[in-house]
Amino acid sequence: MNISISFNSVVNAAGPWAADVAELAEIGSENLPLGLPVEPRYRQIFVVRPKNTLSHVESHYPLPGLDMPFMIDHNRLFIERRDLSGEFIVYSDNPKFDSLNNNCNKQNSVNHEFFHEHIQPLLCKRIPGFKDAEVINLMI
């Protein structure tokens, strides 16, 4: 059964899957040859907690104070304090990670290897107190 629907405008709110939805509407076919130029980017947003947040010992590197709610590093590293819990949200939208992220498991699981090899070194370079941070959650 093939049903035709007429309309003046449409809102495609499919986010990273918008090109797939447009393809279902035959956008990018011979009738409408220009496809929707949207490519999904797999991002992992890590929730981390430095192990030394509860005890301020002089031998540890300092962590950000309450006056740092959000920071963007020049390497496109984003660090956001998560209220007063001692947790931080950390992610990067650097295009150099696209091929690495697109090859990793797209399930709702934490890619600890990606965090420890790519994100944590950037994080520690900016804020050394994160050298012993542990990933406690993931947002995708």
C-alpha angles and dihedrals in degrees: 000000000000117000124190120209124192123207141155098225140359135201113221104200097169094118112203090004093055093109090054091051090047089052090055087056088053094250104152093032126111090276093054104017099183110086125207107269098222121129121184117238117204109223131180119206110198126207106209136181122199109227093228099056096107098049121048103207119173092230091062122082112254121259125218115284127229089272090073106072095154136007134184115200121210087247089064092257114149122204122183128178112234102219115280096317095103089244126124132200110225129184144142130214093191108147090221087075095053096092091045093050095044090056096050129089109287094204121111093270132118115255097213092175092059091048095049096042101041115010103037095054090054090045093050092047090057099036113016092195088076093067091105098035117140126210108240101170144000134221118199 
